[in-house]
Amino acid sequence: AHGKTTNLMGRAFNKRQMVQDDGDFKDGLKHGHGLYTWRNGKQYDGLWEDGKQHGEGTFTTSAGELRKGLWVDGVRTKWIDKAYVISPMHSVKDEKKGIFG
């Protein structure tokens, strides 16, 4: 089965740490693009393969710092930029659209 889901219980990670899991899935696992949010406010927005972070993604700390990196089989292999913070008046989606020049 393929498609999109918003899953408040989670599948790929420990359910007690989970807040929200949005995105594409394949055979019941995150696959393609997705956003994962932990209870403490941390987020991963990026590519997934077979339920694991895999490819380029953006990690957001609970303090609001964003950083792009590369993941392989659920493990970050390197950061590809420096950390930055987006103003509370703007969203991550605005930043991705290039609104901030």
PyMOL commands that place a pseudoatom at each C-alpha (Angstrom):
pseudoatom trace, name=CA, resn=ALA, resi=1, chain=A, elem=C, hetatm=0, pos=[0.000, 0.000, 0.000]
pseudoatom trace, name=CA, resn=HIS, resi=2, chain=A, elem=C, hetatm=0, pos=[1.241, 3.454, -0.910]
pseudoatom trace, name=CA, resn=GLY, resi=3, chain=A, elem=C, hetatm=0, pos=[-0.057, 6.910, -0.022]
pseudoatom trace, name=CA, resn=LYS, resi=4, chain=A, elem=C, hetatm=0, pos=[0.040, 9.683, 2.532]
pseudoatom trace, name=CA, resn=THR, resi=5, chain=A, elem=C, hetatm=0, pos=[-0.733, 9.579, 6.219]
pseudoatom trace, name=CA, resn=THR, resi=6, chain=A, elem=C, hetatm=0, pos=[-0.952, 11.641, 9.363]
pseudoatom trace, name=CA, resn=ASN, resi=7, chain=A, elem=C, hetatm=0, pos=[-0.277, 9.209, 12.157]
pseudoatom trace, name=CA, resn=LEU, resi=8, chain=A, elem=C, hetatm=0, pos=[-0.487, 10.432, 15.758]
pseudoatom trace, name=CA, resn=MET, resi=9, chain=A, elem=C, hetatm=0, pos=[0.740, 7.146, 17.218]
pseudoatom trace, name=CA, resn=GLY, resi=10, chain=A, elem=C, hetatm=0, pos=[3.799, 6.611, 15.011]
pseudoatom trace, name=CA, resn=ARG, resi=11, chain=A, elem=C, hetatm=0, pos=[5.312, 3.474, 13.577]
pseudoatom trace, name=CA, resn=ALA, resi=12, chain=A, elem=C, hetatm=0, pos=[8.976, 4.023, 12.785]
pseudoatom trace, name=CA, resn=PHE, resi=13, chain=A, elem=C, hetatm=0, pos=[10.080, 5.247, 16.224]
pseudoatom trace, name=CA, resn=ASN, resi=14, chain=A, elem=C, hetatm=0, pos=[9.346, 4.759, 19.923]
pseudoatom trace, name=CA, resn=LYS, resi=15, chain=A, elem=C, hetatm=0, pos=[5.670, 5.670, 20.388]
pseudoatom trace, name=CA, resn=ARG, resi=16, chain=A, elem=C, hetatm=0, pos=[6.320, 7.400, 23.748]
pseudoatom trace, name=CA, resn=GLN, resi=17, chain=A, elem=C, hetatm=0, pos=[8.583, 9.984, 22.039]
pseudoatom trace, name=CA, resn=MET, resi=18, chain=A, elem=C, hetatm=0, pos=[6.146, 10.686, 19.216]
pseudoatom trace, name=CA, resn=VAL, resi=19, chain=A, elem=C, hetatm=0, pos=[3.925, 13.695, 18.674]
pseudoatom trace, name=CA, resn=GLN, resi=20, chain=A, elem=C, hetatm=0, pos=[3.199, 13.833, 14.956]
pseudoatom trace, name=CA, resn=ASP, resi=21, chain=A, elem=C, hetatm=0, pos=[4.211, 11.901, 11.863]
pseudoatom trace, name=CA, resn=ASP, resi=22, chain=A, elem=C, hetatm=0, pos=[3.091, 13.317, 8.493]
pseudoatom trace, name=CA, resn=GLY, resi=23, chain=A, elem=C, hetatm=0, pos=[4.058, 12.286, 4.998]
pseudoatom trace, name=CA, resn=ASP, resi=24, chain=A, elem=C, hetatm=0, pos=[4.355, 9.555, 2.432]
pseudoatom trace, name=CA, resn=PHE, resi=25, chain=A, elem=C, hetatm=0, pos=[4.435, 5.875, 3.260]
pseudoatom trace, name=CA, resn=LYS, resi=26, chain=A, elem=C, hetatm=0, pos=[4.972, 2.548, 1.552]
pseudoatom trace, name=CA, resn=ASP, resi=27, chain=A, elem=C, hetatm=0, pos=[4.008, -0.820, 3.019]
pseudoatom trace, name=CA, resn=GLY, resi=28, chain=A, elem=C, hetatm=0, pos=[3.200, 0.834, 6.362]
pseudoatom trace, name=CA, resn=LEU, resi=29, chain=A, elem=C, hetatm=0, pos=[6.570, 2.616, 6.687]
pseudoatom trace, name=CA, resn=LYS, resi=30, chain=A, elem=C, hetatm=0, pos=[7.582, 6.219, 6.044]
pseudoatom trace, name=CA, resn=HIS, resi=31, chain=A, elem=C, hetatm=0, pos=[8.940, 6.381, 2.506]
pseudoatom trace, name=CA, resn=GLY, resi=32, chain=A, elem=C, hetatm=0, pos=[9.456, 9.499, 0.398]
pseudoatom trace, name=CA, resn=HIS, resi=33, chain=A, elem=C, hetatm=0, pos=[9.040, 12.934, 1.962]
pseudoatom trace, name=CA, resn=GLY, resi=34, chain=A, elem=C, hetatm=0, pos=[7.803, 13.321, 5.518]
pseudoatom trace, name=CA, resn=LEU, resi=35, chain=A, elem=C, hetatm=0, pos=[7.814, 15.431, 8.660]
pseudoatom trace, name=CA, resn=TYR, resi=36, chain=A, elem=C, hetatm=0, pos=[8.409, 13.862, 12.081]
pseudoatom trace, name=CA, resn=THR, resi=37, chain=A, elem=C, hetatm=0, pos=[7.908, 15.878, 15.285]
pseudoatom trace, name=CA, resn=TRP, resi=38, chain=A, elem=C, hetatm=0, pos=[9.033, 14.701, 18.724]
pseudoatom trace, name=CA, resn=ARG, resi=39, chain=A, elem=C, hetatm=0, pos=[7.274, 15.716, 21.975]
pseudoatom trace, name=CA, resn=ASN, resi=40, chain=A, elem=C, hetatm=0, pos=[10.146, 18.055, 22.902]
pseudoatom trace, name=CA, resn=GLY, resi=41, chain=A, elem=C, hetatm=0, pos=[9.605, 20.096, 19.710]
pseudoatom trace, name=CA, resn=LYS, resi=42, chain=A, elem=C, hetatm=0, pos=[12.465, 18.672, 17.641]
pseudoatom trace, name=CA, resn=GLN, resi=43, chain=A, elem=C, hetatm=0, pos=[11.594, 17.957, 13.997]
pseudoatom trace, name=CA, resn=TYR, resi=44, chain=A, elem=C, hetatm=0, pos=[12.984, 16.151, 10.988]
pseudoatom trace, name=CA, resn=ASP, resi=45, chain=A, elem=C, hetatm=0, pos=[11.584, 17.276, 7.623]
pseudoatom trace, name=CA, resn=GLY, resi=46, chain=A, elem=C, hetatm=0, pos=[13.034, 15.364, 4.721]
pseudoatom trace, name=CA, resn=LEU, resi=47, chain=A, elem=C, hetatm=0, pos=[13.425, 12.107, 2.875]
pseudoatom trace, name=CA, resn=TRP, resi=48, chain=A, elem=C, hetatm=0, pos=[12.670, 8.668, 4.270]
pseudoatom trace, name=CA, resn=GLU, resi=49, chain=A, elem=C, hetatm=0, pos=[13.266, 5.138, 3.039]
pseudoatom trace, name=CA, resn=ASP, resi=50, chain=A, elem=C, hetatm=0, pos=[11.768, 2.021, 4.624]
pseudoatom trace, name=CA, resn=GLY, resi=51, chain=A, elem=C, hetatm=0, pos=[10.812, 3.897, 7.811]
pseudoatom trace, name=CA, resn=LYS, resi=52, chain=A, elem=C, hetatm=0, pos=[14.224, 5.538, 8.341]
pseudoatom trace, name=CA, resn=GLN, resi=53, chain=A, elem=C, hetatm=0, pos=[15.611, 8.997, 7.609]
pseudoatom trace, name=CA, resn=HIS, resi=54, chain=A, elem=C, hetatm=0, pos=[17.498, 8.564, 4.353]
pseudoatom trace, name=CA, resn=GLY, resi=55, chain=A, elem=C, hetatm=0, pos=[18.759, 11.366, 2.118]
pseudoatom trace, name=CA, resn=GLU, resi=56, chain=A, elem=C, hetatm=0, pos=[18.647, 15.121, 2.632]
pseudoatom trace, name=CA, resn=GLY, resi=57, chain=A, elem=C, hetatm=0, pos=[16.575, 16.607, 5.417]
pseudoatom trace, name=CA, resn=THR, resi=58, chain=A, elem=C, hetatm=0, pos=[16.258, 19.554, 7.771]
pseudoatom trace, name=CA, resn=PHE, resi=59, chain=A, elem=C, hetatm=0, pos=[16.530, 19.007, 11.514]
pseudoatom trace, name=CA, resn=THR, resi=60, chain=A, elem=C, hetatm=0, pos=[15.011, 21.593, 13.858]
pseudoatom trace, name=CA, resn=THR, resi=61, chain=A, elem=C, hetatm=0, pos=[16.057, 21.704, 17.512]
pseudoatom trace, name=CA, resn=SER, resi=62, chain=A, elem=C, hetatm=0, pos=[13.551, 22.383, 20.290]
pseudoatom trace, name=CA, resn=ALA, resi=63, chain=A, elem=C, hetatm=0, pos=[15.116, 25.889, 20.476]
pseudoatom trace, name=CA, resn=GLY, resi=64, chain=A, elem=C, hetatm=0, pos=[14.161, 26.543, 16.845]
pseudoatom trace, name=CA, resn=GLU, resi=65, chain=A, elem=C, hetatm=0, pos=[17.584, 26.180, 15.201]
pseudoatom trace, name=CA, resn=LEU, resi=66, chain=A, elem=C, hetatm=0, pos=[17.460, 24.583, 11.764]
pseudoatom trace, name=CA, resn=ARG, resi=67, chain=A, elem=C, hetatm=0, pos=[20.214, 22.614, 10.100]
pseudoatom trace, name=CA, resn=LYS, resi=68, chain=A, elem=C, hetatm=0, pos=[20.320, 20.655, 6.852]
pseudoatom trace, name=CA, resn=GLY, resi=69, chain=A, elem=C, hetatm=0, pos=[22.040, 17.314, 6.765]
pseudoatom trace, name=CA, resn=LEU, resi=70, chain=A, elem=C, hetatm=0, pos=[22.388, 13.953, 5.075]
pseudoatom trace, name=CA, resn=TRP, resi=71, chain=A, elem=C, hetatm=0, pos=[21.077, 10.717, 6.601]
pseudoatom trace, name=CA, resn=VAL, resi=72, chain=A, elem=C, hetatm=0, pos=[21.704, 7.087, 5.654]
pseudoatom trace, name=CA, resn=ASP, resi=73, chain=A, elem=C, hetatm=0, pos=[19.536, 4.316, 7.132]
pseudoatom trace, name=CA, resn=GLY, resi=74, chain=A, elem=C, hetatm=0, pos=[18.351, 6.551, 9.994]
pseudoatom trace, name=CA, resn=VAL, resi=75, chain=A, elem=C, hetatm=0, pos=[21.807, 7.875, 10.923]
pseudoatom trace, name=CA, resn=ARG, resi=76, chain=A, elem=C, hetatm=0, pos=[22.958, 11.430, 10.175]
pseudoatom trace, name=CA, resn=THR, resi=77, chain=A, elem=C, hetatm=0, pos=[26.205, 11.178, 8.250]
pseudoatom trace, name=CA, resn=LYS, resi=78, chain=A, elem=C, hetatm=0, pos=[26.999, 14.901, 7.973]
pseudoatom trace, name=CA, resn=TRP, resi=79, chain=A, elem=C, hetatm=0, pos=[25.669, 18.436, 8.250]
pseudoatom trace, name=CA, resn=ILE, resi=80, chain=A, elem=C, hetatm=0, pos=[25.564, 20.307, 4.939]
pseudoatom trace, name=CA, resn=ASP, resi=81, chain=A, elem=C, hetatm=0, pos=[25.092, 23.827, 6.301]
pseudoatom trace, name=CA, resn=LYS, resi=82, chain=A, elem=C, hetatm=0, pos=[25.412, 25.911, 9.460]
pseudoatom trace, name=CA, resn=ALA, resi=83, chain=A, elem=C, hetatm=0, pos=[22.610, 26.193, 12.000]
pseudoatom trace, name=CA, resn=TYR, resi=84, chain=A, elem=C, hetatm=0, pos=[20.209, 29.098, 11.595]
pseudoatom trace, name=CA, resn=VAL, resi=85, chain=A, elem=C, hetatm=0, pos=[16.992, 30.346, 13.188]
pseudoatom trace, name=CA, resn=ILE, resi=86, chain=A, elem=C, hetatm=0, pos=[13.914, 31.507, 11.334]
pseudoatom trace, name=CA, resn=SER, resi=87, chain=A, elem=C, hetatm=0, pos=[12.026, 34.434, 12.819]
pseudoatom trace, name=CA, resn=PRO, resi=88, chain=A, elem=C, hetatm=0, pos=[8.845, 33.373, 14.654]
pseudoatom trace, name=CA, resn=MET, resi=89, chain=A, elem=C, hetatm=0, pos=[6.950, 35.569, 12.158]
pseudoatom trace, name=CA, resn=HIS, resi=90, chain=A, elem=C, hetatm=0, pos=[7.972, 33.256, 9.278]
pseudoatom trace, name=CA, resn=SER, resi=91, chain=A, elem=C, hetatm=0, pos=[7.485, 29.559, 8.803]
pseudoatom trace, name=CA, resn=VAL, resi=92, chain=A, elem=C, hetatm=0, pos=[9.863, 26.887, 7.554]
pseudoatom trace, name=CA, resn=LYS, resi=93, chain=A, elem=C, hetatm=0, pos=[7.616, 26.584, 4.479]
pseudoatom trace, name=CA, resn=ASP, resi=94, chain=A, elem=C, hetatm=0, pos=[8.229, 30.306, 3.726]
pseudoatom trace, name=CA, resn=GLU, resi=95, chain=A, elem=C, hetatm=0, pos=[11.983, 29.722, 3.992]
pseudoatom trace, name=CA, resn=LYS, resi=96, chain=A, elem=C, hetatm=0, pos=[11.804, 26.781, 1.587]
pseudoatom trace, name=CA, resn=LYS, resi=97, chain=A, elem=C, hetatm=0, pos=[9.920, 28.932, -0.948]
pseudoatom trace, name=CA, resn=GLY, resi=98, chain=A, elem=C, hetatm=0, pos=[12.849, 31.367, -0.975]
pseudoatom trace, name=CA, resn=ILE, resi=99, chain=A, elem=C, hetatm=0, pos=[10.973, 34.239, 0.650]
pseudoatom trace, name=CA, resn=PHE, resi=100, chain=A, elem=C, hetatm=0, pos=[14.002, 35.201, 2.724]
pseudoatom trace, name=CA, resn=GLY, resi=101, chain=A, elem=C, hetatm=0, pos=[16.299, 35.867, -0.250]
for i in range(1, 101): cmd.bond("trace and resi %d" % i, "trace and resi %d" % (i + 1))
show_as sticks, trace
zoom trace
